[in-house]
Amino acid sequence: MSLSEEIVNMEQRLLDLNIELPKVPRPIANFIPWKRQGDIIYLAGQVCEWNGEVVYQGKVGSGIDLETAQDAARICALNLVAALREALDNDLNKVRSCIRVGGFVHCAPDFLSVPHVINGASDLFHALFGSQIGAHARTAVGVAQLPRGASVEVDAIFAVA
């Protein structure tokens, strides 16, 4: 598929991949879900919540296994895509590039697979936007705690038309 084909068919791609987007989570503190500056959209961190309910809570590597944590990261990414679509007036066809993804994993001190957890988000962006648009730089860090006890949080930066 060419780059132009990837850009033109984003809503169809959601349908083809059987992806349902959640409602855009509303912040629990003093910030907004997204901020546009020119052709860049900065997406605030999203935890693994689905329509207001945190789906996975607790430490990865101690009660939450890698596969579950990857699903948590995927849910974070779905929240990010929902916020991105809102920022683009419901037109994901305007996405030109996923520039950067940041991942935070609430994990046990000896958990060493933090980057593999965030693959749950990265894989979603690659599947949805394709290999050219979905490719991104990334940071993944383990942390002592996340908002609302969530297991994973992800943020992202996108270039758009």
N, C-alpha and C positions, 0 to 999 in steps of 0.2 A: 504494500500500500504506500502510495506516495505521501509526502508531507502535506500537500494540499488536500488529499482525501482524508487524512487524519483530522485536519482542522474542520472540515465541512460537516462531518457526521457525528458530532459528540453526543447528541441526544439519542441517536440511533445506537451508538456504541454502548451507552448505558443500558438500553433495552436488550441489546444482543448479549451483553455480559450478565444480564439479569441483576443489575445493580439498582437497588432502591436507596435513595438518599434520605437521611433523617432530616428533621427540622433543624435549622441552624440554631445551635445552642446559644443561649443568651448568657453573657458574662455574669459571674458571681461577685465581681469586684469592679473597680473603676477603670475599665478599658472597653474597647469595642472589638467585634469579631474580625474585622478587616479594615485596612487602610490603604487607599490607592494613592500613589504618588506617580503621576505621569503614566508610563506604561508598565509600572511595577505594582503588584498587589502583595502586601504583607498580611499574612493570615496569622492571627493570634493562636497560641497553643490550644489544642483541643484534646480533652481527655477522652477516654473510651466510654462515652455516654451515648445512649440511644434515646432520643426524644425525652431528655430530662433525667434519665436513670443511668447511673454509672453501672455498667455491666460487669466489669472486672475490678475488684478491689483487693489490695494486699500485695505482698512482696513476690516478685518473680524470682523463682529459684527456691522459694520457701512457701509452698502452698499453691503457687501459680506456675505451671510448667511452660516450657518454651512455646509449644504449639498454641496454647491458650493466650499467651502473651502476644504472639504474632497476630492472632485474631483481634486482640485488643488494639494493636497498632493499626490494623486494617479499619477498625471502627473509627479510630481517630482520623484516619485519612478520609473516610467517607464524610465525616463532619467538616473537614477542611474543604472538600469538594463542594459540599452544600453551601458553605460560606463563600467560596469562590464564585459559584453560580449566582448567588445573591448579589455579590459585588459587580458582576457582569450583566446585571439585569436579565438573569436567566438564560444567558447565551454563552455556554462553554466553548462555542466555536471561536471565540476571541482569544482563547489560550494559545500562546505561542511557545512557551517553555516553562517547565518546572525548573527553577533555578537552584533552590536550596531547600533541604528538609532538615529539621532538627528534631531529634527524638530523645525522650527522657523516660527512663525505665526505673520504676520504684522496685529496687531489687535487694536481695540478700548481699551482704558484703563480698561473698565468695562467688557470686554469679558472674561468669566470664563471657556470656554470649549476648551481651547488650546489643551489638550490631545486628545479630541475627533476629532479635525481636523486632527491630525497626524495619527489617525487610518486609514485614507485614504491610507497612505503609508504602514503602518503595515499590513493592510488587503491584500494589493496587494502582499507583500512578503510572507505572509502565504498561499495565494491562489496559487501563482506560485511555491514556493519552498516546500510547505507542512508544516505540523505542527512541525516536528522535525528540519528541516533545516531553516525554516522561522522564528522560535521563536527567539526573540532578547531582549536585554536590550534597554531602550529608555529614551531619554530626550525630553521634549517638552516645549518650552518657547515662551512667547509673546514678541514681539519686536516693536520698534517704526517705523522701516523702513527696507526694504529689497532691494537688487539690482534691478534696473529697475522698481521699484514700485510694484514688485511681491507681491502677497498675502501670499505665502508660499514658504519655502525653506527646503530641507531635505538633510542630508548627511548620510553616512553609512559606516560600516566596515564589511568586509566579510572574512571568512577563506576559503581557496581554496586548491586544490591539486596541 
